[in-house]
Structures are given as C-alpha cells and as structure tokens.
Amino acid sequence: MGGLVAWLIFSAAVGLVGLRLPRLPIGVALLLLGVVPASASALLTGVAYTESTGLPSLHPGTWVVLFAAGFALLRQPVEFVEGLLRASPIALLLGLLAATIAISTTVLSHGAQGTSQTLETYIGPPLLAVLMLREMDRRPTARNELLLTLQIYGLVVAALAVAEGVLRVDLVWAADYSAQPWHQSYGLTGFRATVFGDHPLNTALVLLACLPLMRGNYAHRFRPGIPGVLLVVAGIAATGSRSGVAIALAYLLVMGLQLGRKFFPALVSLVAVAWMLSSLDFGQRLMARLSLDTNSSFVRFGAVSEFTQNWTHFFVTGNGVGFSGEVSQALLGQSVSFENGPLMMALDIGLLGAGAFLLSMSFLALRGGWKTMSPVTLAFVMSVVMSASYSSFGTKSTAGYVVWTLAALAPCVRASTRRRSVEEPHQVHSAPQVLSLAGLP
C-alpha cells in the first residue's frame, strides 16, 4: 500500500500544479499511458493491475487524469461545464448518460467489483479529452503540439515494432510481457510485436490511429509523409493484426485515389512494398495467420450470436462491467473475452449505455461537421472500426484513451466560418487550411 499512497500523493501534486500549468498533467498522463503498459503498473503504484486493494487498481496515468480533472472541476465548476457545452453539448449529455449507466449498473450488479474497469473505460478517457479541450481553448497552438507529439510517438512505436518483428524479441517490458497468456501463445501464432501496448492489438490500434496523421504538417519543416506512412504500415504488420492491416490497406487505397494521375505509380509502389513486407519474417508470419484460424473467428461469432439472441435483456441495462467476460468463459469454456469491444460494452452496461458512449465520442469527433473529414477525424473512424475487431473497450486497456484523444483533437468549426470550412491547422504558425480525406495539403 505504501507505493500506492506515494503515487496518489504524486498524482495529486501534478493535479494541483495543473491548475496553473494545465499542460503538465496532460503531458504526464499521455507519457504514462503511452509508455508504461498496464502489466507494469506495479512498478509505479505498487499494486498489480488486477489486484484488489480496496481502492481501484488503476493505470498510473489514470490516477493523474482523475486528480487533475477533479481539482479543475472543484476550482472552476462553472467554466469547466461551460467549456464542455461550447465543445459539444450533445457529447456532454450522452457522456454523462453513459457514465451514469456504467457506474450504476456495475455497482448494483457487482458492488465494488468492476470499479477499476469502469473508471479506466468510461471515466478516465473522457476526462482526459476534457482536459485537452480546455487547454486547446486556452492555447490554440496546443492542438498542433499534441498532434506533433502523436506523429513522433507513432514513428517511434512503428520503428520499434518493426525491429521487434525482425528480431523476434520484445525490446521493451520483456519481463512483464513474458508471463501474459497472449505472449505464451506465440508458439501457435508466431511472435508479434507489442512495444508499449501491453498487447499486440493495442499497439496495432495506436499505430492505426497515427497512420493518417503522418501526412499532416503540424510543425515547421517536419512532415513524415509517405515514408512515415509506410513505416507505420510496416509496424502494424509486425503486430500481426489482420484487421489492422486490412484497414491500413484500405486507407492506402483511398490515399492512392486522392493522388489522381499519380495513382498508378502509387499502386505499383504499394504492390512493391507489400511484396517486400511479405518477404520479411514478420510479414510471412502475418500471411500464415491469415490462413490460420486461432479460434478468433469462433469467439467473434459467439459474441454476435449471444447478443442477437438475447439483445432484449441488455437493451436498457446490462449486468455490470465484466459480465461479458463471464459469458464468454461460460460459452467457450476458456479464459478468453469476446473479440468485439462495442458488443462487450452492450453486454456489460446495456445497449442504451453503450450507444450513448459511442455516440458521445462520435459527436465530439464530428463537431467540425459531417461532410468534411480531416486526417484526425479519419483516424478516429479507423480506430473505432478497429476497436470492433478485438476486446478493446470491453477490457482494461488503453483503447478508450486512444479514441477519446482523437475525438478531442478533431477540428472544430469557428462560428464565423461554419458555412465555409472546417478548421484544420496545417502549420503551427500558418492560417487554418482544409485537408483532404487522406491528409493532402
């Protein structure tokens, strides 16, 4: 408990300093969530991620978010709420509805059990988005600073993922990953890069979220462009995520169509890159996974079947966070979860709560308009689609933080230009510009 108390004091201190320097808790939280996997949380908090201490066993970054948001709300409650209403009143109302349903359903069904996952999925990520919205409202340049950070982070993670895929070894957090059940299944599936994600699919989701951002120019003379795009695609392939690779290839196709006359050379280049990746060791393992059914399809169909047959039982409320895991174990006879985040949410907190949660983040991400889609908004859509291919929101993972961060960073519409364009800054000190679907200038 000593380690947890020390971390609570540290988180509280960061939150208090954040009242004067709001970017501090945002930066600390993003650093922790991006670099420290959940399985290594005990190094900072002294509490294993799955251990019960009377207090929720949360990710270190979540503690920072909760304290920072709590202090900000206590100090300026009116401004806190007004800022949310300016961003998207519908998103605020739906988010409150989803959080209320999640907390009440879980407490009534399981008591204190499930509190940690409730905070990690339904409370922490939206609050981090709120902190980012407040900072961007206070300092407009903060948005480009955050997007530049995501660009650099995506490049680093992609490079490490490719290196891990080639070397067949975890370059970071190897001791913490080696005891995980998914890591021990590599004998069947082949090695898959994980880097900081705590699971290969979480890493694939992060890289997929960064993919459209590679074509943005959020700082002077720094634009990863096509090389960055290809590196990130290679990183996704190294994670062994079949759905991640499929979504990435669809994005590349759209990007190629945006090139117009250059489409054929781009297509030839894409085929050449695909051939090169398939010739690498991790590319061959991915091709093998395409033809090898590792029970994932059965699990996914089981989730859909369970929901469609009994959806009326989960329309208003579910049976509490964690219920979907109990159902999957009862149906499949093994310790696995349904490979569909949104459906797992519907089983846990009900169709109404899950719908409110997804619509809340969607309204926030699309507050810039429904017709023009910026690279950040496209990254959000791709991430939500990816989340439906694995447990994501249905377990304690960083998936919620990924999609809510993108929703907060999506461009907003200025009142004076609402009928003309979507605000999408192209450079830190340049005038706002509208970017195309694929991120072209």
C-alpha positions as CSV (number, residue, x, y, z in Angstrom):
1,M,0.0,0.0,0.0
2,G,3.0,2.3,0.6
3,G,3.7,2.5,-3.2
4,L,0.0,3.3,-3.9
5,V,-0.1,6.1,-1.3
6,A,3.1,7.6,-2.7
7,W,1.7,7.5,-6.2
8,L,-1.6,9.1,-5.1
9,I,0.4,11.9,-3.5
10,F,2.4,12.4,-6.7
11,S,-0.8,12.4,-8.8
12,A,-2.4,14.9,-6.5
13,A,0.7,17.1,-6.7
14,V,0.6,17.0,-10.5
15,G,-3.1,17.8,-10.5
16,L,-2.6,20.8,-8.2
17,V,0.3,22.2,-10.3
18,G,-2.0,21.6,-13.3
19,L,-4.4,24.3,-12.0
20,R,-1.7,26.9,-13.0
21,L,0.0,24.9,-15.7
22,P,-2.7,22.7,-17.4
23,R,-0.4,21.2,-19.9
24,L,1.6,19.4,-17.2
25,P,-1.0,16.8,-16.1
26,I,-1.9,16.2,-19.8
27,G,1.7,15.6,-20.7
28,V,2.4,13.4,-17.7
29,A,-0.8,11.3,-18.3
30,L,-0.1,10.9,-22.0
31,L,3.5,9.9,-21.3
32,L,2.5,7.3,-18.7
33,L,-0.4,5.9,-20.9
34,G,1.9,5.8,-23.9
35,V,5.0,4.2,-22.4
36,V,4.0,2.3,-19.3
37,P,1.9,-0.9,-20.1
38,A,-0.8,-1.9,-17.6
39,S,1.1,-5.1,-16.7
40,A,3.9,-2.9,-15.4
41,S,1.8,-0.6,-13.3
42,A,3.0,-2.1,-10.1
43,L,6.4,-0.6,-10.7
44,L,4.9,2.9,-10.0
45,T,1.8,2.2,-8.0
46,G,3.0,-0.8,-6.0
47,V,-0.3,-2.5,-6.9
48,A,-0.7,-5.1,-9.7
49,Y,-3.2,-4.1,-12.3
50,T,-5.6,-7.0,-11.4
51,E,-5.0,-6.8,-7.6
52,S,-7.8,-5.6,-5.3
53,T,-6.7,-3.2,-2.5
54,G,-10.0,-1.5,-1.5
55,L,-9.1,1.2,-4.0
56,P,-9.4,0.7,-7.7
57,S,-6.2,-0.8,-9.3
58,L,-5.8,1.8,-12.0
59,H,-3.2,2.6,-14.5
60,P,-0.8,5.3,-13.2
61,G,-1.8,7.7,-15.9
62,T,-5.5,7.3,-15.0
63,W,-4.8,8.4,-11.4
64,V,-3.2,11.6,-12.8
65,V,-6.2,12.3,-15.0
66,L,-8.7,11.8,-12.2
67,F,-6.9,14.2,-9.8
68,A,-6.3,16.8,-12.5
69,A,-9.9,16.8,-13.7
70,G,-11.2,16.7,-10.1
71,F,-9.2,19.7,-9.0
72,A,-10.1,21.7,-12.1
73,L,-13.8,20.9,-11.6
74,L,-13.6,21.9,-7.9
75,R,-11.8,25.2,-8.6
76,Q,-13.8,26.4,-11.6
77,P,-17.0,24.3,-11.8
78,V,-18.9,26.8,-14.0
79,E,-16.1,27.3,-16.5
80,F,-15.5,23.6,-16.6
81,V,-19.1,22.8,-17.6
82,E,-19.3,25.9,-20.0
83,G,-16.2,24.7,-21.9
84,L,-17.8,21.3,-22.4
85,L,-21.1,22.9,-23.6
86,R,-19.2,25.0,-26.1
87,A,-17.3,22.0,-27.5
88,S,-20.4,19.7,-27.9
89,P,-23.4,19.8,-25.6
90,I,-24.8,16.6,-27.1
91,A,-21.5,14.8,-26.4
92,L,-21.6,16.0,-22.8
93,L,-25.1,14.8,-22.2
94,L,-24.5,11.4,-23.8
95,G,-21.2,11.0,-22.0
96,L,-22.9,11.7,-18.7
97,L,-25.6,9.3,-19.5
98,A,-23.1,6.5,-20.4
99,A,-21.0,7.1,-17.3
100,T,-24.1,7.1,-15.0
101,I,-25.4,3.9,-16.5
102,A,-22.0,2.2,-16.4
103,I,-21.4,3.1,-12.7
104,S,-25.0,2.4,-11.5
105,T,-25.2,-0.9,-13.4
106,T,-21.8,-2.1,-12.2
107,V,-22.4,-1.1,-8.5
108,L,-25.9,-2.7,-8.4
109,S,-24.7,-5.9,-10.1
110,H,-21.2,-6.4,-8.6
111,G,-20.7,-3.9,-5.8
112,A,-17.2,-2.6,-5.8
113,Q,-16.1,-5.2,-8.3
114,G,-15.6,-3.7,-11.8
115,T,-15.0,-0.2,-10.5
116,S,-11.5,-0.2,-11.9
117,Q,-12.5,-1.1,-15.4
118,T,-15.4,1.4,-15.2
119,L,-13.0,4.2,-14.4
120,E,-10.5,3.1,-17.0
121,T,-13.1,2.9,-19.8
122,Y,-16.0,5.2,-19.1
123,I,-14.5,7.9,-16.8
124,G,-10.8,8.4,-17.4
125,P,-10.6,8.7,-21.2
126,P,-13.5,11.3,-21.4
127,L,-11.9,13.3,-18.6
128,L,-8.5,13.4,-20.4
129,A,-10.4,14.6,-23.5
130,V,-12.0,17.3,-21.4
131,L,-8.5,18.4,-20.1
132,M,-7.2,18.6,-23.6
133,L,-10.2,20.6,-24.8
134,R,-9.8,23.1,-22.0
135,E,-6.1,23.5,-22.8
136,M,-6.7,23.9,-26.6
137,D,-9.4,26.5,-25.8
138,R,-6.9,28.4,-23.6
139,R,-3.9,27.9,-26.0
140,P,-4.9,27.2,-29.7
141,T,-1.4,26.1,-30.5
142,A,-1.7,23.2,-28.1
143,R,-3.6,21.2,-30.7
144,N,-0.7,21.2,-33.1
145,E,1.7,20.4,-30.3
146,L,-0.3,17.4,-29.3
147,L,-0.7,16.2,-32.9
148,L,3.1,16.6,-33.5
149,T,3.7,14.5,-30.3
150,L,1.4,11.8,-31.7
151,Q,3.3,11.9,-35.0
152,I,6.7,11.4,-33.3
153,Y,5.2,8.8,-31.0
154,G,3.8,6.8,-33.9
155,L,7.1,6.8,-35.7
156,V,9.0,5.6,-32.6
157,V,6.5,2.9,-31.9
158,A,6.4,1.8,-35.5
159,A,10.2,1.6,-35.7
160,L,10.4,-0.4,-32.5
161,A,7.6,-2.7,-33.8
162,V,9.4,-3.4,-37.0
163,A,12.6,-4.1,-35.1
164,E,10.8,-6.4,-32.7
165,G,9.2,-8.2,-35.6
166,V,12.6,-8.8,-37.4
167,L,14.4,-9.8,-34.2
168,R,11.5,-11.8,-32.7
169,V,12.1,-10.4,-29.3
170,D,10.4,-7.8,-27.0
171,L,12.8,-4.8,-26.9
172,V,10.8,-3.2,-24.0
173,W,9.0,-4.6,-21.0
174,A,10.0,-8.1,-21.9
175,A,9.9,-9.4,-18.3
176,D,6.4,-8.0,-17.8
177,Y,5.0,-9.4,-21.1
178,S,6.6,-12.9,-20.8
179,A,4.0,-14.0,-18.1
180,Q,1.0,-12.9,-20.1
181,P,-1.3,-15.6,-21.6
182,W,-1.2,-13.9,-25.0
183,H,2.6,-13.9,-25.0
184,Q,2.7,-17.6,-24.2
185,S,0.5,-18.4,-27.3
186,Y,3.3,-17.3,-29.6
187,G,4.2,-20.9,-30.2
188,L,0.9,-21.2,-32.2
189,T,0.6,-17.7,-33.7
190,G,4.2,-16.8,-34.1
191,F,5.9,-13.8,-32.5
192,R,4.0,-10.4,-32.6
193,A,5.4,-7.0,-31.8
194,T,3.9,-5.3,-28.7
195,V,6.3,-2.4,-27.8
196,F,4.4,-0.3,-25.2
197,G,0.8,-1.5,-25.9
198,D,0.5,-4.4,-23.3
199,H,-0.9,-6.5,-26.2
200,P,-0.1,-6.6,-29.9
201,L,-3.7,-5.5,-30.9
202,N,-3.4,-2.4,-28.6
203,T,-0.2,-1.5,-30.4
204,A,-1.9,-2.0,-33.8
205,L,-4.7,0.3,-32.7
206,V,-2.2,3.0,-31.7
207,L,-0.4,2.8,-34.9
208,L,-3.6,2.8,-36.9
209,A,-4.6,6.0,-35.1
210,C,-1.3,7.6,-36.1
211,L,-1.4,6.5,-39.7
212,P,-3.5,9.4,-41.2
213,L,-1.5,11.9,-39.1
214,M,1.7,11.0,-40.9
215,R,0.6,13.2,-43.8
216,G,-0.1,16.2,-41.7
217,N,2.3,19.1,-41.2
218,Y,2.0,20.2,-37.6
219,A,5.4,21.8,-37.2
220,H,7.8,23.8,-39.4
221,R,9.8,21.5,-41.8
222,F,8.6,18.3,-40.2
223,R,6.2,16.1,-42.2
224,P,6.8,12.3,-42.2
225,G,4.8,12.0,-45.4
226,I,4.9,8.8,-47.5
227,P,7.9,7.3,-45.7
228,G,6.2,7.8,-42.4
229,V,3.0,6.2,-43.7
230,L,4.9,3.1,-45.0
231,L,6.8,2.8,-41.7
232,V,3.6,2.8,-39.7
233,V,2.0,0.2,-42.0
234,A,5.0,-2.0,-41.6
235,G,4.7,-1.6,-37.8
236,I,1.0,-2.6,-38.0
237,A,2.1,-5.7,-40.0
238,A,4.7,-6.5,-37.3
239,T,1.9,-6.7,-34.6
240,G,0.2,-9.5,-36.6
241,S,-3.1,-7.7,-36.6
242,R,-5.1,-8.9,-39.6
243,S,-7.9,-6.4,-39.2
244,G,-5.3,-3.6,-38.6
245,V,-3.5,-4.4,-41.8
246,A,-6.8,-4.6,-43.7
247,I,-7.9,-1.1,-42.5
248,A,-4.4,0.2,-43.2
249,L,-4.5,-1.1,-46.8
250,A,-8.0,0.4,-47.3
251,Y,-6.5,3.7,-46.2
252,L,-3.6,3.4,-48.6
253,L,-6.1,2.7,-51.4
254,V,-8.0,5.9,-50.5
255,M,-4.8,7.8,-50.4
256,G,-3.8,6.5,-53.8
257,L,-7.1,7.6,-55.3
258,Q,-6.5,11.0,-53.9
259,L,-3.3,11.2,-55.9
260,G,-5.3,11.3,-59.2
261,R,-2.8,11.0,-62.0
262,K,-0.2,9.6,-59.7
263,F,-2.5,6.7,-58.7
264,F,-0.9,4.1,-61.0
265,P,2.7,4.8,-59.8
266,A,1.4,4.8,-56.2
267,L,-0.3,1.4,-56.8
268,V,2.9,0.0,-58.3
269,S,4.8,1.3,-55.2
270,L,2.1,-0.2,-52.9
271,V,2.4,-3.6,-54.5
272,A,6.2,-3.4,-54.3
273,V,6.0,-2.5,-50.6
274,A,3.6,-5.3,-49.9
275,W,5.9,-7.8,-51.7
276,M,8.8,-6.5,-49.6
277,L,6.9,-6.8,-46.4
278,S,5.7,-10.4,-47.3
279,S,9.3,-11.4,-47.9
280,L,10.3,-10.3,-44.3
281,D,10.0,-12.8,-41.5
282,F,7.1,-11.0,-39.7
283,G,5.3,-10.5,-43.0
284,Q,5.4,-14.2,-43.6
285,R,4.1,-14.8,-40.1
286,L,1.2,-12.4,-40.8
287,M,0.4,-14.3,-44.1
288,A,0.4,-17.5,-42.1
289,R,-2.1,-16.0,-39.6
290,L,-4.4,-15.1,-42.5
291,S,-4.8,-18.8,-43.3
292,L,-4.6,-20.0,-39.6
293,D,-7.8,-19.7,-37.6
294,T,-6.6,-19.3,-34.0
295,N,-10.2,-19.5,-32.6
296,S,-10.7,-15.8,-33.0
297,S,-13.4,-16.2,-35.6
298,F,-15.3,-18.6,-33.3
299,V,-15.1,-16.1,-30.4
300,R,-16.3,-13.2,-32.6
301,F,-19.2,-15.1,-33.9
302,G,-20.0,-16.2,-30.4
303,A,-20.3,-12.6,-29.3
304,V,-22.6,-11.6,-32.1
305,S,-24.7,-14.7,-31.6
306,E,-25.1,-14.1,-27.8
307,F,-26.1,-10.5,-28.4
308,T,-28.6,-11.1,-31.2
309,Q,-30.3,-13.9,-29.3
310,N,-30.6,-12.0,-26.1
311,W,-30.4,-8.3,-27.0
312,T,-33.8,-7.5,-25.3
313,H,-32.2,-8.5,-22.0
314,F,-29.5,-5.9,-22.4
315,F,-31.5,-3.1,-24.1
316,V,-31.6,-0.7,-21.1
317,T,-29.0,-2.1,-18.7
318,G,-26.5,-4.9,-18.8
319,N,-25.2,-7.0,-15.9
320,G,-22.3,-4.8,-15.0
321,V,-18.8,-4.3,-16.3
322,G,-17.0,-7.6,-16.6
323,F,-20.2,-9.6,-17.3
324,S,-19.2,-10.2,-21.0
325,G,-16.1,-12.0,-19.7
326,E,-18.2,-14.3,-17.6
327,V,-20.4,-15.1,-20.5
328,S,-17.5,-15.8,-22.8
329,Q,-16.0,-18.2,-20.3
330,A,-19.3,-19.9,-19.8
331,L,-19.9,-20.3,-23.5
332,L,-16.4,-21.1,-24.6
333,G,-15.1,-22.9,-21.6
334,Q,-11.8,-21.0,-21.6
335,S,-10.4,-17.8,-20.2
336,V,-10.9,-15.5,-23.2
337,S,-13.0,-12.5,-23.9
338,F,-15.3,-11.8,-26.8
339,E,-13.3,-10.1,-29.6
340,N,-15.7,-7.2,-30.1
341,G,-15.4,-4.1,-27.9
342,P,-18.7,-2.4,-28.6
343,L,-20.7,-5.7,-28.2
344,M,-18.9,-6.4,-25.0
345,M,-19.9,-2.9,-23.8
346,A,-23.5,-3.7,-24.7
347,L,-23.4,-6.9,-22.7
348,D,-21.8,-5.1,-19.7
349,I,-23.8,-1.9,-19.4
350,G,-26.6,-2.4,-21.9
351,L,-27.3,-1.3,-25.4
352,L,-28.5,2.2,-24.2
353,G,-25.3,2.9,-22.3
354,A,-23.0,1.5,-25.0
355,G,-24.8,3.5,-27.6
356,A,-24.6,6.7,-25.6
357,F,-20.9,6.1,-25.0
358,L,-20.1,5.6,-28.7
359,L,-22.3,8.4,-29.8
360,S,-20.8,10.8,-27.3
361,M,-17.3,10.3,-28.6
362,S,-18.6,10.4,-32.2
363,F,-20.4,13.7,-31.7
364,L,-17.3,15.2,-30.2
365,A,-15.1,13.9,-33.0
366,L,-17.5,15.1,-35.7
367,R,-18.2,18.5,-34.2
368,G,-16.4,20.0,-37.1
369,G,-19.1,18.9,-39.5
370,W,-20.3,15.7,-41.1
371,K,-19.2,16.3,-44.7
372,T,-15.6,17.2,-44.5
373,M,-13.3,14.6,-42.8
374,S,-9.9,15.7,-41.6
375,P,-7.0,13.3,-41.0
376,V,-7.7,13.4,-37.3
377,T,-11.3,12.6,-37.8
378,L,-10.4,9.8,-40.3
379,A,-8.0,8.4,-37.7
380,F,-10.9,8.4,-35.2
381,V,-13.2,6.5,-37.5
382,M,-10.5,3.9,-38.4
383,S,-9.8,3.4,-34.7
384,V,-13.4,2.8,-33.8
385,V,-13.7,0.3,-36.6
386,M,-10.5,-1.4,-35.3
387,S,-12.0,-1.5,-31.8
388,A,-14.8,-3.7,-33.1
389,S,-12.3,-6.4,-34.0
390,Y,-10.9,-7.1,-30.6
391,S,-11.8,-6.7,-26.9
392,S,-10.7,-3.0,-26.7
393,F,-13.4,-1.2,-24.7
394,G,-14.6,-4.4,-23.1
395,T,-11.4,-4.9,-21.0
396,K,-9.0,-2.7,-19.1
397,S,-6.9,-1.3,-22.0
398,T,-5.8,2.0,-23.4
399,A,-8.2,1.7,-26.3
400,G,-10.6,4.2,-24.7
401,Y,-7.8,6.8,-24.3
402,V,-6.8,6.4,-28.0
403,V,-10.2,7.1,-29.4
404,W,-11.1,9.9,-26.9
405,T,-7.8,11.6,-27.6
406,L,-8.5,11.6,-31.3
407,A,-12.1,12.9,-30.7
408,A,-10.8,15.8,-28.6
409,L,-8.1,16.7,-31.3
410,A,-10.6,16.6,-34.2
411,P,-11.0,20.0,-35.8
412,C,-13.8,22.3,-34.6
413,V,-15.8,24.8,-36.6
414,R,-15.5,28.5,-35.9
415,A,-18.8,30.3,-35.7
416,S,-17.7,32.8,-38.4
417,T,-16.6,30.1,-40.8
418,R,-19.2,27.4,-40.1
419,R,-20.7,27.5,-43.6
420,R,-17.4,27.6,-45.4
421,S,-14.8,25.3,-44.0
422,V,-13.5,23.1,-41.2
423,E,-10.7,24.4,-39.0
424,E,-7.7,22.2,-39.6
425,P,-4.4,24.0,-38.9
426,H,-1.7,23.0,-41.4
427,Q,1.2,24.6,-39.6
428,V,1.8,25.9,-36.2
429,H,2.0,29.5,-37.3
430,S,0.1,29.3,-40.6
431,A,-3.5,30.1,-41.4
432,P,-6.0,27.3,-41.0
433,Q,-6.5,25.1,-44.0
434,V,-8.8,22.3,-45.1
435,L,-7.1,19.0,-45.5
436,S,-8.4,16.3,-47.8
437,L,-9.6,12.8,-46.7
438,A,-6.1,11.4,-46.9
439,G,-4.4,14.4,-45.4
440,L,-3.2,16.1,-48.6
441,P,-2.4,19.8,-48.2
